[in-house]
Amino acid sequence: IYSIAILMWEISSGYSPFIDYEHDDYELAMNIINGMRPEIMSDIPLEYKNLMVQCWDADPL
């Protein structure tokens, strides 16, 4: 479900997530596991934002 949230983020922002974050793959993966998420754009609809946040939650249900 996390990947759906990231796809939603890419669609709403027009960018790849973490593009400005210098990292190696392991470091990024560990940061994501520990809760790092891309910043949500302020101009997206509330329902879209809520669904995206729920999808990338560690326990999405």
N, CA, C and O atoms as a Maestro MAE file, in Angstrom:
{
 s_m_m2io_version
 :::
 2.0.0
}

f_m_ct {
 s_m_title
 :::
 protein
 m_atom[244] {
  # First column is atom index #
  i_m_mmod_type
  r_m_x_coord
  r_m_y_coord
  r_m_z_coord
  i_m_residue_number
  s_m_chain_name
  s_m_pdb_residue_name
  s_m_pdb_atom_name
  i_m_atomic_number
  :::
  1 25 0.828 -1.184 0.000 1 A "ILE " " N  " 7
  2 3 0.000 0.000 0.000 1 A "ILE " " CA " 6
  3 2 0.877 1.254 0.000 1 A "ILE " " C  " 6
  4 15 0.488 2.291 -0.538 1 A "ILE " " O  " 8
  5 25 2.063 1.151 0.608 2 A "TYR " " N  " 7
  6 3 2.988 2.290 0.631 2 A "TYR " " CA " 6
  7 2 3.271 2.782 -0.785 2 A "TYR " " C  " 6
  8 15 3.325 3.989 -1.023 2 A "TYR " " O  " 8
  9 25 3.449 1.863 -1.719 3 A "SER " " N  " 7
  10 3 3.775 2.272 -3.095 3 A "SER " " CA " 6
  11 2 2.627 3.037 -3.751 3 A "SER " " C  " 6
  12 15 2.868 3.910 -4.585 3 A "SER " " O  " 8
  13 25 1.395 2.726 -3.393 4 A "ILE " " N  " 7
  14 3 0.255 3.487 -3.920 4 A "ILE " " CA " 6
  15 2 0.318 4.921 -3.404 4 A "ILE " " C  " 6
  16 15 0.067 5.865 -4.154 4 A "ILE " " O  " 8
  17 25 0.652 5.086 -2.128 5 A "ALA " " N  " 7
  18 3 0.777 6.428 -1.556 5 A "ALA " " CA " 6
  19 2 1.880 7.217 -2.245 5 A "ALA " " C  " 6
  20 15 1.716 8.407 -2.515 5 A "ALA " " O  " 8
  21 25 2.992 6.570 -2.529 6 A "ILE " " N  " 7
  22 3 4.095 7.259 -3.202 6 A "ILE " " CA " 6
  23 2 3.688 7.638 -4.619 6 A "ILE " " C  " 6
  24 15 4.034 8.722 -5.087 6 A "ILE " " O  " 8
  25 25 2.971 6.778 -5.300 7 A "LEU " " N  " 7
  26 3 2.462 7.117 -6.630 7 A "LEU " " CA " 6
  27 2 1.502 8.307 -6.544 7 A "LEU " " C  " 6
  28 15 1.552 9.204 -7.386 7 A "LEU " " O  " 8
  29 25 0.644 8.319 -5.547 8 A "MET " " N  " 7
  30 3 -0.261 9.458 -5.347 8 A "MET " " CA " 6
  31 2 0.537 10.740 -5.112 8 A "MET " " C  " 6
  32 15 0.188 11.801 -5.629 8 A "MET " " O  " 8
  33 25 1.609 10.633 -4.329 9 A "TRP " " N  " 7
  34 3 2.440 11.796 -4.050 9 A "TRP " " CA " 6
  35 2 3.093 12.298 -5.339 9 A "TRP " " C  " 6
  36 15 3.122 13.502 -5.591 9 A "TRP " " O  " 8
  37 25 3.621 11.374 -6.159 10 A "GLU " " N  " 7
  38 3 4.249 11.763 -7.428 10 A "GLU " " CA " 6
  39 2 3.250 12.456 -8.352 10 A "GLU " " C  " 6
  40 15 3.586 13.448 -8.999 10 A "GLU " " O  " 8
  41 25 2.037 11.944 -8.416 11 A "ILE " " N  " 7
  42 3 0.998 12.546 -9.265 11 A "ILE " " CA " 6
  43 2 0.650 13.947 -8.768 11 A "ILE " " C  " 6
  44 15 0.499 14.870 -9.568 11 A "ILE " " O  " 8
  45 25 0.525 14.107 -7.461 12 A "SER " " N  " 7
  46 3 0.116 15.410 -6.923 12 A "SER " " CA " 6
  47 2 1.231 16.449 -6.948 12 A "SER " " C  " 6
  48 15 0.960 17.648 -7.011 12 A "SER " " O  " 8
  49 25 2.476 16.001 -6.901 13 A "SER " " N  " 7
  50 3 3.591 16.954 -6.846 13 A "SER " " CA " 6
  51 2 4.272 17.158 -8.193 13 A "SER " " C  " 6
  52 15 4.817 18.227 -8.468 13 A "SER " " O  " 8
  53 25 4.236 16.121 -9.032 14 A "GLY " " N  " 7
  54 3 4.954 16.188 -10.300 14 A "GLY " " CA " 6
  55 2 6.435 15.871 -10.168 14 A "GLY " " C  " 6
  56 15 7.195 16.073 -11.115 14 A "GLY " " O  " 8
  57 25 6.854 15.379 -9.013 15 A "TYR " " N  " 7
  58 3 8.264 15.084 -8.748 15 A "TYR " " CA " 6
  59 2 8.431 13.647 -8.265 15 A "TYR " " C  " 6
  60 15 7.467 12.989 -7.875 15 A "TYR " " O  " 8
  61 25 9.675 13.178 -8.300 16 A "SER " " N  " 7
  62 3 10.017 11.913 -7.666 16 A "SER " " CA " 6
  63 2 10.270 12.179 -6.189 16 A "SER " " C  " 6
  64 15 10.860 13.203 -5.846 16 A "SER " " O  " 8
  65 25 9.840 11.288 -5.314 17 A "PRO " " N  " 7
  66 3 10.060 11.526 -3.887 17 A "PRO " " CA " 6
  67 2 11.543 11.419 -3.532 17 A "PRO " " C  " 6
  68 15 12.283 10.645 -4.140 17 A "PRO " " O  " 8
  69 25 11.954 12.186 -2.567 18 A "PHE " " N  " 7
  70 3 13.310 12.149 -2.019 18 A "PHE " " CA " 6
  71 2 14.386 12.523 -3.041 18 A "PHE " " C  " 6
  72 15 15.551 12.165 -2.867 18 A "PHE " " O  " 8
  73 25 14.011 13.236 -4.104 19 A "ILE " " N  " 7
  74 3 14.966 13.571 -5.158 19 A "ILE " " CA " 6
  75 2 16.076 14.494 -4.647 19 A "ILE " " C  " 6
  76 15 17.198 14.443 -5.150 19 A "ILE " " O  " 8
  77 25 15.779 15.326 -3.668 20 A "ASP " " N  " 7
  78 3 16.778 16.247 -3.125 20 A "ASP " " CA " 6
  79 2 17.500 15.687 -1.903 20 A "ASP " " C  " 6
  80 15 18.346 16.361 -1.315 20 A "ASP " " O  " 8
  81 25 17.171 14.476 -1.528 21 A "TYR " " N  " 7
  82 3 17.746 13.855 -0.341 21 A "TYR " " CA " 6
  83 2 18.939 13.005 -0.753 21 A "TYR " " C  " 6
  84 15 18.775 12.001 -1.445 21 A "TYR " " O  " 8
  85 25 20.142 13.400 -0.333 22 A "GLU " " N  " 7
  86 3 21.333 12.615 -0.658 22 A "GLU " " CA " 6
  87 2 21.393 11.414 0.274 22 A "GLU " " C  " 6
  88 15 21.314 11.553 1.494 22 A "GLU " " O  " 8
  89 25 21.532 10.237 -0.316 23 A "HIS " " N  " 7
  90 3 21.455 9.010 0.464 23 A "HIS " " CA " 6
  91 2 22.010 7.842 -0.337 23 A "HIS " " C  " 6
  92 15 22.208 7.928 -1.549 23 A "HIS " " O  " 8
  93 25 22.253 6.762 0.369 24 A "ASP " " N  " 7
  94 3 22.438 5.495 -0.320 24 A "ASP " " CA " 6
  95 2 21.141 4.709 -0.135 24 A "ASP " " C  " 6
  96 15 20.315 5.064 0.706 24 A "ASP " " O  " 8
  97 25 20.962 3.662 -0.904 25 A "ASP " " N  " 7
  98 3 19.689 2.935 -0.888 25 A "ASP " " CA " 6
  99 2 19.346 2.369 0.488 25 A "ASP " " C  " 6
  100 15 18.192 2.421 0.913 25 A "ASP " " O  " 8
  101 25 20.346 1.829 1.182 26 A "TYR " " N  " 7
  102 3 20.093 1.253 2.502 26 A "TYR " " CA " 6
  103 2 19.637 2.331 3.481 26 A "TYR " " C  " 6
  104 15 18.670 2.145 4.219 26 A "TYR " " O  " 8
  105 25 20.344 3.455 3.479 27 A "GLU " " N  " 7
  106 3 19.996 4.553 4.388 27 A "GLU " " CA " 6
  107 2 18.577 5.056 4.127 27 A "GLU " " C  " 6
  108 15 17.817 5.291 5.066 27 A "GLU " " O  " 8
  109 25 18.224 5.220 2.862 28 A "LEU " " N  " 7
  110 3 16.875 5.671 2.524 28 A "LEU " " CA " 6
  111 2 15.834 4.656 2.984 28 A "LEU " " C  " 6
  112 15 14.819 5.030 3.572 28 A "LEU " " O  " 8
  113 25 16.080 3.384 2.722 29 A "ALA " " N  " 7
  114 3 15.136 2.342 3.135 29 A "ALA " " CA " 6
  115 2 14.938 2.352 4.649 29 A "ALA " " C  " 6
  116 15 13.810 2.241 5.127 29 A "ALA " " O  " 8
  117 25 16.017 2.484 5.396 30 A "MET " " N  " 7
  118 3 15.907 2.508 6.857 30 A "MET " " CA " 6
  119 2 15.153 3.749 7.332 30 A "MET " " C  " 6
  120 15 14.356 3.670 8.267 30 A "MET " " O  " 8
  121 25 15.398 4.884 6.697 31 A "ASN " " N  " 7
  122 3 14.676 6.104 7.074 31 A "ASN " " CA " 6
  123 2 13.186 5.986 6.782 31 A "ASN " " C  " 6
  124 15 12.361 6.459 7.564 31 A "ASN " " O  " 8
  125 25 12.836 5.361 5.668 32 A "ILE " " N  " 7
  126 3 11.424 5.154 5.330 32 A "ILE " " CA " 6
  127 2 10.772 4.212 6.342 32 A "ILE " " C  " 6
  128 15 9.660 4.468 6.802 32 A "ILE " " O  " 8
  129 25 11.455 3.134 6.685 33 A "ILE " " N  " 7
  130 3 10.938 2.206 7.693 33 A "ILE " " CA " 6
  131 2 10.701 2.924 9.015 33 A "ILE " " C  " 6
  132 15 9.757 2.618 9.743 33 A "ILE " " O  " 8
  133 25 11.572 3.884 9.311 34 A "ASN " " N  " 7
  134 3 11.462 4.641 10.564 34 A "ASN " " CA " 6
  135 2 10.520 5.831 10.466 34 A "ASN " " C  " 6
  136 15 10.455 6.646 11.386 34 A "ASN " " O  " 8
  137 25 9.784 5.941 9.354 35 A "GLY " " N  " 7
  138 3 8.722 6.937 9.268 35 A "GLY " " CA " 6
  139 2 8.967 8.135 8.375 35 A "GLY " " C  " 6
  140 15 8.108 9.012 8.292 35 A "GLY " " O  " 8
  141 25 10.106 8.209 7.702 36 A "MET " " N  " 7
  142 3 10.350 9.351 6.822 36 A "MET " " CA " 6
  143 2 9.409 9.291 5.618 36 A "MET " " C  " 6
  144 15 9.289 8.256 4.963 36 A "MET " " O  " 8
  145 25 8.745 10.411 5.338 37 A "ARG " " N  " 7
  146 3 7.839 10.519 4.200 37 A "ARG " " CA " 6
  147 2 8.115 11.831 3.485 37 A "ARG " " C  " 6
  148 15 8.601 12.777 4.105 37 A "ARG " " O  " 8
  149 25 7.814 11.909 2.190 38 A "PRO " " N  " 7
  150 3 7.992 13.189 1.497 38 A "PRO " " CA " 6
  151 2 6.988 14.216 2.005 38 A "PRO " " C  " 6
  152 15 5.915 13.864 2.496 38 A "PRO " " O  " 8
  153 25 7.348 15.483 1.882 39 A "GLU " " N  " 7
  154 3 6.466 16.565 2.324 39 A "GLU " " CA " 6
  155 2 5.244 16.641 1.415 39 A "GLU " " C  " 6
  156 15 5.369 16.602 0.191 39 A "GLU " " O  " 8
  157 25 4.079 16.749 2.011 40 A "ILE " " N  " 7
  158 3 2.829 16.807 1.255 40 A "ILE " " CA " 6
  159 2 2.607 18.225 0.751 40 A "ILE " " C  " 6
  160 15 2.760 19.189 1.500 40 A "ILE " " O  " 8
  161 25 2.249 18.346 -0.507 41 A "MET " " N  " 7
  162 3 1.966 19.647 -1.099 41 A "MET " " CA " 6
  163 2 0.723 20.236 -0.425 41 A "MET " " C  " 6
  164 15 -0.214 19.508 -0.098 41 A "MET " " O  " 8
  165 25 0.721 21.532 -0.224 42 A "SER " " N  " 7
  166 3 -0.363 22.171 0.528 42 A "SER " " CA " 6
  167 2 -1.649 22.350 -0.268 42 A "SER " " C  " 6
  168 15 -2.706 22.583 0.318 42 A "SER " " O  " 8
  169 25 -1.579 22.246 -1.578 43 A "ASP " " N  " 7
  170 3 -2.752 22.564 -2.401 43 A "ASP " " CA " 6
  171 2 -3.533 21.347 -2.892 43 A "ASP " " C  " 6
  172 15 -4.326 21.464 -3.826 43 A "ASP " " O  " 8
  173 25 -3.322 20.187 -2.282 44 A "ILE " " N  " 7
  174 3 -4.079 19.013 -2.720 44 A "ILE " " CA " 6
  175 2 -5.355 18.897 -1.884 44 A "ILE " " C  " 6
  176 15 -5.390 19.362 -0.745 44 A "ILE " " O  " 8
  177 25 -6.400 18.283 -2.438 45 A "PRO " " N  " 7
  178 3 -7.655 18.125 -1.695 45 A "PRO " " CA " 6
  179 2 -7.455 17.314 -0.408 45 A "PRO " " C  " 6
  180 15 -6.649 16.385 -0.366 45 A "PRO " " O  " 8
  181 25 -8.184 17.673 0.615 46 A "LEU " " N  " 7
  182 3 -8.064 17.034 1.921 46 A "LEU " " CA " 6
  183 2 -8.310 15.527 1.850 46 A "LEU " " C  " 6
  184 15 -7.586 14.759 2.483 46 A "LEU " " O  " 8
  185 25 -9.311 15.093 1.097 47 A "GLU " " N  " 7
  186 3 -9.626 13.664 0.988 47 A "GLU " " CA " 6
  187 2 -8.468 12.900 0.350 47 A "GLU " " C  " 6
  188 15 -8.141 11.790 0.769 47 A "GLU " " O  " 8
  189 25 -7.856 13.501 -0.660 48 A "TYR " " N  " 7
  190 3 -6.705 12.890 -1.341 48 A "TYR " " CA " 6
  191 2 -5.544 12.772 -0.356 48 A "TYR " " C  " 6
  192 15 -4.900 11.726 -0.267 48 A "TYR " " O  " 8
  193 25 -5.285 13.838 0.374 49 A "LYS " " N  " 7
  194 3 -4.208 13.850 1.365 49 A "LYS " " CA " 6
  195 2 -4.443 12.781 2.423 49 A "LYS " " C  " 6
  196 15 -3.527 12.027 2.753 49 A "LYS " " O  " 8
  197 25 -5.653 12.706 2.954 50 A "ASN " " N  " 7
  198 3 -5.961 11.727 3.996 50 A "ASN " " CA " 6
  199 2 -5.768 10.299 3.507 50 A "ASN " " C  " 6
  200 15 -5.236 9.461 4.236 50 A "ASN " " O  " 8
  201 25 -6.193 10.014 2.279 51 A "LEU " " N  " 7
  202 3 -6.008 8.677 1.718 51 A "LEU " " CA " 6
  203 2 -4.526 8.370 1.545 51 A "LEU " " C  " 6
  204 15 -4.078 7.269 1.865 51 A "LEU " " O  " 8
  205 25 -3.771 9.328 1.044 52 A "MET " " N  " 7
  206 3 -2.338 9.134 0.842 52 A "MET " " CA " 6
  207 2 -1.643 8.856 2.178 52 A "MET " " C  " 6
  208 15 -0.838 7.930 2.273 52 A "MET " " O  " 8
  209 25 -1.943 9.635 3.187 53 A "VAL " " N  " 7
  210 3 -1.334 9.451 4.508 53 A "VAL " " CA " 6
  211 2 -1.719 8.097 5.093 53 A "VAL " " C  " 6
  212 15 -0.882 7.425 5.697 53 A "VAL " " O  " 8
  213 25 -2.961 7.694 4.923 54 A "GLN " " N  " 7
  214 3 -3.390 6.389 5.423 54 A "GLN " " CA " 6
  215 2 -2.646 5.270 4.701 54 A "GLN " " C  " 6
  216 15 -2.254 4.287 5.330 54 A "GLN " " O  " 8
  217 25 -2.448 5.404 3.398 55 A "CYS " " N  " 7
  218 3 -1.765 4.364 2.624 55 A "CYS " " CA " 6
  219 2 -0.300 4.217 3.012 55 A "CYS " " C  " 6
  220 15 0.228 3.105 3.001 55 A "CYS " " O  " 8
  221 25 0.372 5.321 3.358 56 A "TRP " " N  " 7
  222 3 1.790 5.166 3.686 56 A "TRP " " CA " 6
  223 2 2.036 5.001 5.177 56 A "TRP " " C  " 6
  224 15 3.187 4.984 5.614 56 A "TRP " " O  " 8
  225 25 0.983 4.882 5.957 57 A "ASP " " N  " 7
  226 3 1.119 4.606 7.382 57 A "ASP " " CA " 6
  227 2 1.694 3.199 7.567 57 A "ASP " " C  " 6
  228 15 1.457 2.312 6.748 57 A "ASP " " O  " 8
  229 25 2.445 3.007 8.639 58 A "ALA " " N  " 7
  230 3 3.018 1.688 8.921 58 A "ALA " " CA " 6
  231 2 1.930 0.636 9.125 58 A "ALA " " C  " 6
  232 15 2.146 -0.544 8.848 58 A "ALA " " O  " 8
  233 25 0.766 1.060 9.609 59 A "ASP " " N  " 7
  234 3 -0.391 0.176 9.782 59 A "ASP " " CA " 6
  235 2 -1.566 0.828 9.050 59 A "ASP " " C  " 6
  236 15 -2.379 1.507 9.676 59 A "ASP " " O  " 8
  237 25 -1.665 0.630 7.730 60 A "PRO " " N  " 7
  238 3 -2.615 1.376 6.911 60 A "PRO " " CA " 6
  239 2 -4.088 1.061 7.134 60 A "PRO " " C  " 6
  240 15 -4.945 1.768 6.602 60 A "PRO " " O  " 8
  241 25 -4.405 0.045 7.888 61 A "LEU " " N  " 7
  242 3 -5.810 -0.297 8.080 61 A "LEU " " CA " 6
  243 2 -6.254 0.239 9.367 61 A "LEU " " C  " 6
  244 15 -7.415 0.069 9.739 61 A "LEU " " O  " 8
  :::
 }
 m_bond[243] {
  # First column is bond index #
  i_m_from
  i_m_to
  i_m_order
  :::
  1 1 2 1
  2 2 3 1
  3 3 4 2
  4 3 5 1
  5 5 6 1
  6 6 7 1
  7 7 8 2
  8 7 9 1
  9 9 10 1
  10 10 11 1
  11 11 12 2
  12 11 13 1
  13 13 14 1
  14 14 15 1
  15 15 16 2
  16 15 17 1
  17 17 18 1
  18 18 19 1
  19 19 20 2
  20 19 21 1
  21 21 22 1
  22 22 23 1
  23 23 24 2
  24 23 25 1
  25 25 26 1
  26 26 27 1
  27 27 28 2
  28 27 29 1
  29 29 30 1
  30 30 31 1
  31 31 32 2
  32 31 33 1
  33 33 34 1
  34 34 35 1
  35 35 36 2
  36 35 37 1
  37 37 38 1
  38 38 39 1
  39 39 40 2
  40 39 41 1
  41 41 42 1
  42 42 43 1
  43 43 44 2
  44 43 45 1
  45 45 46 1
  46 46 47 1
  47 47 48 2
  48 47 49 1
  49 49 50 1
  50 50 51 1
  51 51 52 2
  52 51 53 1
  53 53 54 1
  54 54 55 1
  55 55 56 2
  56 55 57 1
  57 57 58 1
  58 58 59 1
  59 59 60 2
  60 59 61 1
  61 61 62 1
  62 62 63 1
  63 63 64 2
  64 63 65 1
  65 65 66 1
  66 66 67 1
  67 67 68 2
  68 67 69 1
  69 69 70 1
  70 70 71 1
  71 71 72 2
  72 71 73 1
  73 73 74 1
  74 74 75 1
  75 75 76 2
  76 75 77 1
  77 77 78 1
  78 78 79 1
  79 79 80 2
  80 79 81 1
  81 81 82 1
  82 82 83 1
  83 83 84 2
  84 83 85 1
  85 85 86 1
  86 86 87 1
  87 87 88 2
  88 87 89 1
  89 89 90 1
  90 90 91 1
  91 91 92 2
  92 91 93 1
  93 93 94 1
  94 94 95 1
  95 95 96 2
  96 95 97 1
  97 97 98 1
  98 98 99 1
  99 99 100 2
  100 99 101 1
  101 101 102 1
  102 102 103 1
  103 103 104 2
  104 103 105 1
  105 105 106 1
  106 106 107 1
  107 107 108 2
  108 107 109 1
  109 109 110 1
  110 110 111 1
  111 111 112 2
  112 111 113 1
  113 113 114 1
  114 114 115 1
  115 115 116 2
  116 115 117 1
  117 117 118 1
  118 118 119 1
  119 119 120 2
  120 119 121 1
  121 121 122 1
  122 122 123 1
  123 123 124 2
  124 123 125 1
  125 125 126 1
  126 126 127 1
  127 127 128 2
  128 127 129 1
  129 129 130 1
  130 130 131 1
  131 131 132 2
  132 131 133 1
  133 133 134 1
  134 134 135 1
  135 135 136 2
  136 135 137 1
  137 137 138 1
  138 138 139 1
  139 139 140 2
  140 139 141 1
  141 141 142 1
  142 142 143 1
  143 143 144 2
  144 143 145 1
  145 145 146 1
  146 146 147 1
  147 147 148 2
  148 147 149 1
  149 149 150 1
  150 150 151 1
  151 151 152 2
  152 151 153 1
  153 153 154 1
  154 154 155 1
  155 155 156 2
  156 155 157 1
  157 157 158 1
  158 158 159 1
  159 159 160 2
  160 159 161 1
  161 161 162 1
  162 162 163 1
  163 163 164 2
  164 163 165 1
  165 165 166 1
  166 166 167 1
  167 167 168 2
  168 167 169 1
  169 169 170 1
  170 170 171 1
  171 171 172 2
  172 171 173 1
  173 173 174 1
  174 174 175 1
  175 175 176 2
  176 175 177 1
  177 177 178 1
  178 178 179 1
  179 179 180 2
  180 179 181 1
  181 181 182 1
  182 182 183 1
  183 183 184 2
  184 183 185 1
  185 185 186 1
  186 186 187 1
  187 187 188 2
  188 187 189 1
  189 189 190 1
  190 190 191 1
  191 191 192 2
  192 191 193 1
  193 193 194 1
  194 194 195 1
  195 195 196 2
  196 195 197 1
  197 197 198 1
  198 198 199 1
  199 199 200 2
  200 199 201 1
  201 201 202 1
  202 202 203 1
  203 203 204 2
  204 203 205 1
  205 205 206 1
  206 206 207 1
  207 207 208 2
  208 207 209 1
  209 209 210 1
  210 210 211 1
  211 211 212 2
  212 211 213 1
  213 213 214 1
  214 214 215 1
  215 215 216 2
  216 215 217 1
  217 217 218 1
  218 218 219 1
  219 219 220 2
  220 219 221 1
  221 221 222 1
  222 222 223 1
  223 223 224 2
  224 223 225 1
  225 225 226 1
  226 226 227 1
  227 227 228 2
  228 227 229 1
  229 229 230 1
  230 230 231 1
  231 231 232 2
  232 231 233 1
  233 233 234 1
  234 234 235 1
  235 235 236 2
  236 235 237 1
  237 237 238 1
  238 238 239 1
  239 239 240 2
  240 239 241 1
  241 241 242 1
  242 242 243 1
  243 243 244 2
  :::
 }
}
